[in-house]
Amino acid sequence: DEPTSSQDIGYSEFLLARLANWAREGQMTIIMANHQLELASRHVTRLLHLQNGQLMDDQPASEIDWAALRQSLIDAEQKAEAEWT
């Protein structure tokens, strides 16, 4: 799940860097849920974007338009909030 949840940014960066090193060394594959796009954008090699249980996107991190993804998540959250009020 989200290993950086409730961690300060310094420890989150340290943890993700360490996990990424292990993955690069071929010691493991990491599948992680994370809602901090800024943090994820610096450490992931591939992104699977799930929304409402559906796979919305699967691509290498280098091909992701992070600003557009961030905006689509903001838009989805605002739409969900509007539906609940």
C-alpha positions as CSV (number, residue, x, y, z in Angstrom):
1,D,0.0,0.0,0.0
2,E,1.1,3.6,0.5
3,P,4.5,3.3,2.3
4,T,5.0,7.0,2.5
5,S,1.7,7.8,4.1
6,S,2.1,9.9,7.3
7,Q,5.9,10.2,6.7
8,D,7.7,13.5,6.4
9,I,9.0,14.3,2.9
10,G,12.6,13.7,3.9
11,Y,12.0,10.1,5.1
12,S,9.6,9.5,2.1
13,E,12.4,10.5,-0.3
14,F,14.9,8.3,1.5
15,L,12.5,5.3,1.5
16,L,11.6,5.6,-2.1
17,A,15.2,6.1,-3.2
18,R,16.2,2.9,-1.3
19,L,13.3,0.9,-2.8
20,A,14.2,2.2,-6.2
21,N,17.8,1.1,-5.8
22,W,16.8,-2.4,-4.8
23,A,14.5,-2.6,-7.8
24,R,17.2,-1.4,-10.2
25,E,19.6,-4.0,-8.8
26,G,17.0,-6.6,-9.8
27,Q,16.3,-7.6,-6.2
28,M,12.6,-6.8,-6.3
29,T,9.7,-5.4,-8.2
30,I,7.7,-2.8,-6.3
31,I,4.0,-2.1,-6.8
32,M,3.0,0.8,-4.7
33,A,-0.1,2.9,-4.1
34,N,0.8,6.6,-3.8
35,H,-1.3,9.7,-3.9
36,Q,1.7,12.1,-3.8
37,L,2.3,12.7,-7.5
38,E,5.3,15.0,-6.9
39,L,7.0,12.2,-5.0
40,A,6.0,9.5,-7.3
41,S,7.2,11.4,-10.4
42,R,10.7,11.3,-9.1
43,H,10.9,7.6,-8.3
44,V,8.7,5.5,-10.5
45,T,9.6,3.9,-13.7
46,R,6.1,2.9,-14.8
47,L,2.7,4.2,-13.8
48,L,-0.6,2.3,-13.6
49,H,-3.4,4.8,-13.0
50,L,-6.5,3.2,-11.5
51,Q,-9.8,5.1,-11.1
52,N,-13.0,3.5,-9.8
53,G,-11.4,0.1,-10.1
54,Q,-10.6,0.6,-13.8
55,L,-7.2,0.8,-15.3
56,M,-7.1,4.2,-16.9
57,D,-3.4,4.3,-18.0
58,D,-0.3,2.1,-18.1
59,Q,2.8,3.7,-19.4
60,P,6.5,4.4,-18.7
61,A,6.9,7.3,-16.3
62,S,9.0,9.2,-18.9
63,E,6.0,9.4,-21.1
64,I,3.6,10.8,-18.5
65,D,2.3,14.3,-18.6
66,W,2.4,14.7,-14.8
67,A,0.7,18.1,-14.9
68,A,-2.2,16.8,-17.0
69,L,-2.5,13.7,-14.7
70,R,-2.6,16.0,-11.6
71,Q,-5.3,18.2,-13.2
72,S,-7.4,15.1,-14.1
73,L,-7.2,13.9,-10.5
74,I,-8.2,17.4,-9.2
75,D,-11.1,17.5,-11.7
76,A,-12.3,14.0,-10.7
77,E,-12.1,14.9,-7.0
78,Q,-14.1,18.1,-7.6
79,K,-16.7,16.2,-9.6
80,A,-17.1,13.6,-6.8
81,E,-17.4,16.3,-4.2
82,A,-20.1,18.1,-6.2
83,E,-22.1,14.8,-6.6
84,W,-22.0,14.4,-2.8
85,T,-23.3,17.9,-2.0
